[in-house]
Amino acid sequence: MARTNDPLSEEKLERLRERARFVRLETIRLISIAKVGHYTSVFSCAEIFAALYYDVMQIRKGEPAWPDRDRFLMGKGHAAVGLFPILADLGFFDPSWLDTYTRLGSPLGDHPDMTKVPGIDFSSGSIGHALSNGIGMLLGARFQKRDFNAFVLLGDGEMQEGQVWEAALCASSHGLSNLVAIVDRNGYQLDGKVDDIIAIEPLDEKWRAFGWEVHVVNGHDIHALTTLLRQVKADKTRTKPCCIIAQTLKGKGIDYMETEPGWHLGYLGAEDEAAARETILNTVIAQ
């Protein structure tokens, strides 16, 4: 499905914006089944999901196990509720599965399980491990002479994990230029503001010091984000892994979620859910 040579037309951009709205709306719907969930963690990366799965990544609809597909791994596995609707939309599993989200016996849980859900490349729960697994996949691809990319979505709170930096050293040492780490820099983690708990700035300089090419982008500007991801993927001259720091807002699209950190885990009652849906449908997130 990668279309990196196609013009990034306004029609295409609107399609990507619509898919980001789809992610937010489906997240609300699925959390209404579970009665609790991670709205804000999904809302900060909805545009990232849309850009990757509907434009940038090399995947085949209905073929989740295609060996030459680009891989996607999430360190912040609690955002899986926003990814599952995309996988169903791409024909990786029956959309009826979504209606069973978190119910007893359902393959769809609060975190992704690659042994149960077609299209999930990595089972994530404890943060800090995704980047290491992405490296393993790409070293395996090198051994098998396959040419695919691995995109790894990391939470900014995850930057406090030592294993992330061990992996960063390993990736640059092996010259994994087809590895792209995307940091969802929304400023919050479970216990509050990331930089109040363990400060991580200057984040771009840290990644550069570990031997990575680094870009900073507005993670909600679908044009800037998709353009950058396309350029990074198409660059065959790069000899380093690449880190994209996506500046985002946790809860983007719902004003009170953007300003209240307590929404890391929460539940909207029926009236508030209807209002949130209406807001998302009538808000154009251009940047």
N, C-alpha and C positions, 0 to 999 in steps of 0.2 A: 504493500500500500504506500510505500514511500514515493512521494512525488516531488522530490527536491529540485527537479528541473522545470516544473510547471511554474508559470507566473503566479505570484502571490496576489491574486486579484482581490478586489473588494468583496466579490461574491464568495471567494474562498475564505476570506477573513471572517465574514459574517457566519459562514458555516461553522468555523471553529468557535466563534463566540457562542453560537447556538448550542454546540456540543458542551461547552463549559457550563451553560445554563442547565442543560440536561443533567450533567453530573451533580450540580447543586440540588436540583429538584428531586432526582432519584435518591440522593443521600437523605433528604428529608423524608421521603416515602419509606425507605428501608428502616430508618431509625424509628419511624412510627410503629413498625412491626416489633423491633427489639425493645422499644420503650426507653432506651438510653443509647447514646452514641456520640461520635466525634464529628459534629457538624463543622466546627471551625477549622479543624486540621485538614479536612477535605477542601473547604472553601478557599483556603490559601493556595492550594495547588491545582485547582480545577482547570485553569488555563494551561498548566504544564501537562496534565493528563491529555487534554484536548489536542494540543500541539503535537505531542509525541504520537498518540495512537491514530490520529486522523490526518496526519501529514508527514511527519518526519521518519518514524520507524519503518523498517522493512518488515512487513508482516503480510500474511495471506489470510483473508477472511475465511473463517471456517476451518483453518488448519493451525490450531494452536501448537502442534508439535513439529511444524516445518523446521528441519534442522538448521536452515540458513537464516532464520528469523533473527531480528535484533532482539536482544534480551532486555527486560525491564525488571529492576529489583527495587524494593522499597525498604529503606531502613525504618521509616515511620509507618510500620505495618498497620497501625490503627486507622489509616486512611483508606483501607481496603474497601470500605463501604461505598466509596466513590469510584473505585476501580471496577468493582463487580458489574455494574450496569454497562460499562464500556465493553467488557469481555463478552457479555451476553449479546450486546448490539453487534459485535463482530462475528457472531455465530460460533463462539468457542464453547458455549453450553446453552441449554434450553433456557430462554428467558423466564420460564415458569419457576426456575430455581430461585429467582429473586424474591418471590413471594414467601419463601421459606426461610429467609434470612435469620440466622441465629436460633431457629427453632430446633428442637430435638431431632437429631438425625440429618439435619441439613449439612451439605458440604460447605456452605457459606457461613463462616463465623466472623467474629469481631476482627480477627487477624487472618491473613491469607495462608492457605495450606496448599502447597504445590502437589501434594499427593492426592488431593480431592478435587481441586478446581482446575480444569483445563485453561491454559493461558497464564497461570501463575508460575513464574520462573523461580521464585524463591519464597520459602515460608519464613515470614518475619514476625517477630514478637518482641524479643529482647533487642533493643536498639544497639547499633554498633557493628553488626556482622555483615551487612549487605555489601559494603564495598569490597570486603575480603572475598566474598562469594563471587562477585562480578569479576574480580581478578582471576579466580580459579577457572571461571567459564571461558575467559579470553585466552588464558594460557592453554586450556584444552583445545580451543579453536585453532590456536597457532600450531599445536602438535598435529591436529587433524587437517591442517591446511584449509580451514574454513574462514570465510571473511564476513563476519558480522560485528555489530557494535553492541556494547552493553551500556545502558543508561541506568544510573543508580540515583534514586531520589533519597536525599538525606534531610532529616530535620536539623534545624540549627542547634537545638539542644543536644543533638547527637554529636556535635563537634566537641563535646566534653568527654567523649569516650576515647580511651587510649588506643583501642583497636583500629579506629578510623585512621589515626595518624600512622600506625604501623602499616596499614594497607596503603596509605598514600605514599609512603616511602617505597614500598614494594612495587607499586604500579609504575612509578617513575623510573625505578631501577631497571624494570623489564621493558621500558619504552612502550607501554600499552597506549598507543595513540588512538585506539578505537574504544577507549573507556571514557565515558562522560559522567562525571558526578554533578548532580544538580542539588544545590543546597536551598531548601525552602526557608529563606531567611525572614520568617514572620515575627521574630522577636520574642516568642513565648514558648515555654515548655510547661509540663504539668504543674510545677510548683511556683510558676510566676514568670517574670521577665528573665530571659536567658542570661543577659549580662549582669543581672543582680545576683544570680546564683553562682555562675562561673563565667567571667567575661571572656569573650572569644575574639574580640577585635584586636588588631586589624586582620580580619579573616582572609581578605584577598592576599595580603602579604604572606600570611602563614602558608597558604596553598602554594604560592610561588616559591617560597623557600624550600618546600618539599618537592620541587621539580615539576610543577604543573603549569600549564597555560591556564590563565584565569580571565573570566569575563564577568561583568556585573550587568544585570538587566532588570527592568521592571517586570516582575513575574506575572502581572495582570495585563500588560500591554501585549495583546496577542500578535500584533504585527512585529514588534521588536523581538519578542520571545521566539516566534517561529522563524523569523529571519536569521537570528543568531543560531538556533539549533540547526537549521539547514546549512549554514556556513560551516559550523563546526563539524558536522557529519561529512560534508563534501570535501573538506580540506585533507588531501592525501599527502601534503608536504609536512604536516605536523609530526614531530617525533616524540611528543610528550602526551600524557593523559591530559584531559581538559576538565576544569571545574567551572561551572556556571553558578554564580551566586544570584539567585532570583529573589529580589526584594519584594516581599509580599505582605499582605495584612491577614492576620489570623481572623477567620470569620468574614472575609471579604464578600460584600454584597448585602449583609445585614448589619446596619449601623451599630446596634447595641452589642452585637457579638464581636465587632471589631474593637470595642473599647472596654469590654468586660472579660478579663482573663478566666473567670470562673466557668466560661462556656467551653473549656477544653473537653469536658464531658458533661452532657446535659440532655434535656428532653423538652421539646415544645409541646404544650397542650394543644388541643384542637384549634382553638381560636388563634393562638399565636402561630401555629403551623400554617393556617390558611393565609394569615397576613404575610408570613415569610415567603410563601409561594408567590403571592401577588407582587411583592417587592422584587423578587428575582425575575419574574416574567416581565416586569416593567422597567427594569434597570439595565442600561447598556453599559457594560464594563469595558471601557476603551483603554483605560490605563489605571 
